[in-house]
Amino acid sequence: MLSEFYKPGELPISFELYPPKTDKGVRSLMLQVERLMKHKPSYITCTYGAGGSTRGKTLEIVEKVKTLFQVPVAAHLTVVGSSVADLRSFLAEAERRGVDYIVALRGDPPQGETKFKPNPKGLRYANELVELINDEFNDLGVLVAGYPETHQEAPSPDVDMENLKRKVDAGAQVIVSQMFFRNSDFYSWRERCEKAGIKIPIVPGIFPINSLAQISKIAKMCGAGIPKKLYEKLNQKPDDPDWHKRVGTAYASQQVNDLVDNNVPGFHFYVLNQADATGQILTSMREHMAKKKTGSPA
């Protein structure tokens, strides 16, 4: 069971990759994963492009990661553009390739479309995908997404919470949060999850910033707010990616250390196929934990 990683006293970590477009990119990614493995992740996940593009590549990546590094792996799966038969085919192939878990998502509309349109022979919601997996592929563990700042399409935070509870009731084992940059947003959302009767692990998703332009685009897409002071500091050198990476890594380290102090069950890192920033953040986290253990000032 996925939830067994999140035992009291443990602090498991996981990493999210995306599939490169070329063989050279895959080779480069495996070198980065080799470096990430030094941090002993509990599992590694791989996403794919909007609308289901690169879905087959996702299975290739997770199979390769598992073969090379002997670590549990999770493949993302969305219902966008797929019939139920398509989803069953993917899940059967995932099992055949040794995938351990599925990150079950509704997914974003394909590029060029603004609204989600379900396949007439498909599913509409992530909770339906969770049900399908648990009914027919129950050897696969299931993770689902949660939104501390509310999903952009949800009419209200309460409706968004109801949707999350449906996924949990359908058999999800772990919730991984969308990225956020204000820990207070995560804490208030976590409290609301607990009041809603959600008892499975709620894992914060951490996004180390590499580029101001990139994070501005991604944050807008997923509805994550960038704090004014953080944005202003990044914007001091708007065309300097090294500055952005230093500022972003330092900020994420502060986030993670505060989250450790507030009893999160683990961490999921959106690593952008790079090991350096996440490695620095984890080193900072372990130094922080060591100081706490010895009673030294943090």
C-alpha positions as CSV (number, residue, x, y, z in Angstrom):
1,M,0.0,0.0,0.0
2,L,1.2,3.5,-0.9
3,S,0.1,4.8,2.4
4,E,2.6,2.5,4.2
5,F,5.4,4.8,3.1
6,Y,3.9,7.6,5.3
7,K,4.4,6.1,8.7
8,P,4.8,8.3,11.8
9,G,8.4,9.2,12.3
10,E,9.2,8.7,8.6
11,L,9.5,11.5,6.0
12,P,9.4,9.9,2.6
13,I,10.1,11.8,-0.5
14,S,9.1,11.3,-4.1
15,F,10.1,12.9,-7.4
16,E,8.1,13.8,-10.5
17,L,9.6,13.6,-14.0
18,Y,8.3,14.4,-17.4
19,P,9.2,12.4,-20.6
20,P,11.9,14.0,-22.8
21,K,11.2,14.2,-26.5
22,T,14.5,12.6,-27.8
23,D,16.7,9.6,-27.0
24,K,19.5,12.1,-26.0
25,G,17.0,13.7,-23.5
26,V,16.2,10.3,-22.1
27,R,19.9,9.5,-21.5
28,S,20.3,12.9,-19.8
29,L,17.3,12.3,-17.7
30,M,18.6,8.9,-16.5
31,L,21.8,10.6,-15.3
32,Q,19.7,13.1,-13.3
33,V,17.7,10.3,-11.8
34,E,20.9,8.5,-10.8
35,R,21.8,11.7,-8.9
36,L,18.3,11.9,-7.4
37,M,18.5,8.3,-6.2
38,K,21.2,9.4,-3.7
39,H,18.3,10.9,-1.7
40,K,16.5,7.5,-1.5
41,P,13.1,8.4,-2.9
42,S,10.2,6.1,-1.9
43,Y,8.9,6.3,-5.5
44,I,9.3,8.3,-8.7
45,T,6.4,9.5,-10.9
46,C,6.3,10.6,-14.5
47,T,3.7,12.9,-16.1
48,Y,2.9,13.5,-19.8
49,G,1.8,16.3,-22.1
50,A,-1.6,18.0,-22.1
51,G,-4.4,16.0,-23.7
52,G,-2.6,12.7,-23.3
53,S,0.3,13.5,-25.6
54,T,3.5,11.5,-24.8
55,R,1.5,9.0,-22.8
56,G,3.3,6.0,-24.3
57,K,6.7,7.7,-23.6
58,T,5.6,8.0,-19.9
59,L,5.4,4.2,-19.7
60,E,8.8,3.8,-21.3
61,I,10.3,6.3,-18.8
62,V,8.9,4.7,-15.7
63,E,9.8,1.2,-16.9
64,K,13.4,2.3,-17.6
65,V,13.6,4.0,-14.2
66,K,12.4,0.9,-12.4
67,T,14.7,-1.4,-14.3
68,L,17.8,0.8,-13.8
69,F,17.3,1.9,-10.2
70,Q,15.0,-0.7,-8.6
71,V,12.6,2.0,-7.2
72,P,8.8,1.9,-7.3
73,V,7.3,4.0,-10.0
74,A,4.0,5.7,-10.8
75,A,2.6,6.7,-14.2
76,H,0.2,9.7,-14.6
77,L,-3.1,9.0,-16.3
78,T,-5.8,11.4,-17.3
79,V,-9.2,10.8,-18.7
80,V,-8.8,13.6,-21.3
81,G,-9.5,12.3,-24.8
82,S,-9.7,8.7,-23.8
83,S,-12.5,6.1,-24.0
84,V,-12.9,3.7,-21.2
85,A,-11.3,1.1,-23.5
86,D,-8.3,3.3,-24.0
87,L,-7.9,3.7,-20.2
88,R,-8.2,0.0,-19.7
89,S,-5.5,-0.6,-22.4
90,F,-3.1,1.8,-20.7
91,L,-3.7,0.4,-17.3
92,A,-3.1,-3.2,-18.6
93,E,0.1,-2.1,-20.3
94,A,1.2,-0.3,-17.1
95,E,0.8,-3.5,-15.1
96,R,2.7,-5.4,-17.8
97,R,5.6,-3.0,-17.6
98,G,5.8,-3.3,-13.8
99,V,4.3,0.1,-12.9
100,D,3.4,0.2,-9.2
101,Y,1.1,3.2,-8.9
102,I,-1.1,5.5,-11.0
103,V,-1.5,9.2,-10.4
104,A,-5.2,9.4,-11.4
105,L,-6.2,12.8,-12.8
106,R,-9.0,14.3,-14.9
107,G,-6.4,16.3,-16.8
108,D,-6.2,19.6,-18.6
109,P,-7.9,20.3,-21.9
110,P,-5.7,19.7,-25.0
111,Q,-3.7,22.7,-26.3
112,G,-5.9,25.3,-28.0
113,E,-9.0,24.3,-26.0
114,T,-10.2,26.2,-22.9
115,K,-12.8,23.8,-21.6
116,F,-12.7,20.1,-20.7
117,K,-14.8,18.0,-23.1
118,P,-15.2,14.3,-22.1
119,N,-14.9,11.6,-24.6
120,P,-18.4,10.3,-25.3
121,K,-17.2,6.8,-24.5
122,G,-14.9,7.9,-21.7
123,L,-15.1,9.3,-18.1
124,R,-15.8,12.8,-16.8
125,Y,-14.0,12.9,-13.5
126,A,-10.9,11.6,-11.7
127,N,-13.0,9.8,-9.1
128,E,-14.4,7.6,-11.9
129,L,-10.9,6.8,-12.9
130,V,-10.0,5.9,-9.3
131,E,-13.1,3.6,-9.2
132,L,-12.0,1.9,-12.5
133,I,-8.5,1.2,-11.2
134,N,-9.7,-0.1,-7.9
135,D,-12.4,-2.3,-9.5
136,E,-10.3,-3.8,-12.3
137,F,-6.6,-3.1,-11.6
138,N,-6.5,-3.2,-7.8
139,D,-2.8,-4.3,-7.8
140,L,-2.1,-0.7,-8.8
141,G,-1.9,1.9,-5.9
142,V,-3.6,5.2,-6.6
143,L,-2.5,8.8,-5.9
144,V,-4.7,11.8,-6.6
145,A,-4.1,15.6,-6.8
146,G,-5.4,18.2,-4.4
147,Y,-5.5,22.0,-4.8
148,P,-4.6,24.2,-1.7
149,E,-5.7,27.3,-3.6
150,T,-8.7,25.6,-5.2
151,H,-8.9,24.1,-8.7
152,Q,-9.4,26.9,-11.2
153,E,-12.6,25.3,-12.6
154,A,-14.2,24.7,-9.3
155,P,-17.1,27.1,-8.6
156,S,-16.0,27.3,-4.9
157,P,-13.6,25.9,-2.4
158,D,-16.4,23.8,-0.9
159,V,-17.2,22.2,-4.2
160,D,-13.5,21.6,-4.8
161,M,-13.3,19.9,-1.4
162,E,-16.4,17.7,-2.2
163,N,-14.6,16.6,-5.4
164,L,-11.5,15.7,-3.5
165,K,-13.5,13.7,-1.0
166,R,-15.1,11.8,-3.9
167,K,-11.7,10.7,-5.1
168,V,-10.7,9.6,-1.6
169,D,-14.0,7.7,-1.1
170,A,-13.4,6.0,-4.4
171,G,-10.2,4.5,-3.1
172,A,-7.3,7.0,-3.5
173,Q,-4.5,6.1,-1.1
174,V,-2.5,9.4,-1.1
175,I,-3.2,13.0,-2.0
176,V,-0.3,15.0,-3.5
177,S,-0.9,18.8,-3.6
178,Q,-0.5,21.1,-6.5
179,M,2.5,23.4,-6.1
180,F,2.0,26.3,-3.7
181,F,4.3,29.1,-2.5
182,R,2.5,30.2,0.7
183,N,2.6,27.5,3.4
184,S,-0.3,29.1,5.1
185,D,-2.5,28.1,2.0
186,F,-1.4,24.5,2.5
187,Y,-2.1,24.5,6.3
188,S,-5.6,26.0,6.0
189,W,-6.4,23.6,3.1
190,R,-5.1,20.6,5.1
191,E,-7.3,21.6,8.1
192,R,-10.3,21.8,5.8
193,C,-9.4,18.3,4.4
194,E,-9.3,16.9,8.0
195,K,-12.7,18.5,8.8
196,A,-14.1,16.9,5.6
197,G,-13.1,13.5,7.0
198,I,-10.1,12.9,4.8
199,K,-7.7,10.7,6.6
200,I,-5.2,9.6,4.0
201,P,-1.7,11.2,3.7
202,I,-1.8,14.7,2.3
203,V,1.6,15.3,0.8
204,P,2.8,18.8,-0.1
205,G,4.1,19.3,-3.7
206,I,7.2,21.5,-3.9
207,F,8.2,23.3,-7.1
208,P,11.8,24.6,-7.1
209,I,11.8,27.8,-9.2
210,N,14.3,27.8,-12.1
211,S,13.0,30.7,-14.2
212,L,10.8,33.7,-13.6
213,A,9.2,33.4,-17.0
214,Q,8.6,29.7,-16.6
215,I,7.1,29.9,-13.1
216,S,4.9,32.8,-14.1
217,K,3.4,30.7,-16.9
218,I,3.0,27.6,-14.9
219,A,1.5,29.3,-11.8
220,K,-1.1,31.0,-14.1
221,M,-2.0,27.7,-15.6
222,C,-2.6,26.0,-12.3
223,G,-3.8,28.9,-10.2
224,A,-0.9,29.1,-7.8
225,G,-0.2,32.5,-6.4
226,I,3.3,33.8,-6.3
227,P,3.9,36.0,-3.2
228,K,4.7,39.6,-4.0
229,K,8.0,39.7,-2.2
230,L,9.2,36.5,-3.9
231,Y,8.2,37.8,-7.3
232,E,9.9,41.1,-6.7
233,K,13.1,39.4,-5.7
234,L,13.1,37.2,-8.7
235,N,12.4,40.2,-10.9
236,Q,15.4,42.1,-9.6
237,K,17.3,40.2,-12.4
238,P,14.5,39.3,-14.8
239,D,16.9,37.8,-17.4
240,D,19.2,36.0,-15.1
241,P,18.3,32.3,-14.8
242,D,21.1,31.6,-12.3
243,W,19.7,34.3,-10.0
244,H,16.2,32.8,-10.4
245,K,17.5,29.4,-9.5
246,R,19.3,30.6,-6.4
247,V,16.3,32.6,-5.2
248,G,13.9,29.8,-5.9
249,T,16.1,27.1,-4.2
250,A,16.5,29.3,-1.1
251,Y,12.8,30.0,-1.0
252,A,11.8,26.3,-1.4
253,S,14.3,25.3,1.3
254,Q,12.5,27.7,3.7
255,Q,9.2,26.3,2.7
256,V,10.3,22.7,3.3
257,N,11.9,23.4,6.7
258,D,8.7,25.1,7.9
259,L,6.6,22.3,6.6
260,V,8.8,19.8,8.4
261,D,8.1,21.8,11.6
262,N,4.4,21.5,10.9
263,N,4.3,17.7,10.7
264,V,3.8,17.0,7.0
265,P,3.9,13.2,6.2
266,G,6.4,13.6,3.3
267,F,7.3,15.6,0.2
268,H,6.7,15.4,-3.5
269,F,9.2,17.4,-5.6
270,Y,8.4,18.6,-9.1
271,V,12.0,18.3,-10.1
272,L,11.8,19.4,-13.8
273,N,14.2,16.6,-14.7
274,Q,17.0,18.3,-12.9
275,A,18.7,17.1,-9.7
276,D,20.7,20.1,-8.4
277,A,18.0,22.3,-6.9
278,T,16.1,19.5,-5.2
279,G,19.3,18.1,-3.9
280,Q,20.2,21.4,-2.3
281,I,16.7,21.7,-0.8
282,L,17.0,18.2,0.7
283,T,20.4,18.9,2.1
284,S,19.0,22.0,3.8
285,M,16.1,19.9,5.1
286,R,18.3,17.3,6.6
287,E,20.5,19.9,8.3
288,H,17.4,21.5,9.7
289,M,16.1,18.2,11.0
290,A,19.5,17.4,12.6
291,K,19.5,20.7,14.4
292,K,16.0,20.0,15.7
293,K,17.0,16.6,16.9
294,T,20.0,17.9,18.9
295,G,18.2,21.0,20.1
296,S,20.5,23.4,18.3
297,P,19.1,26.7,17.1
298,A,17.7,26.2,13.6
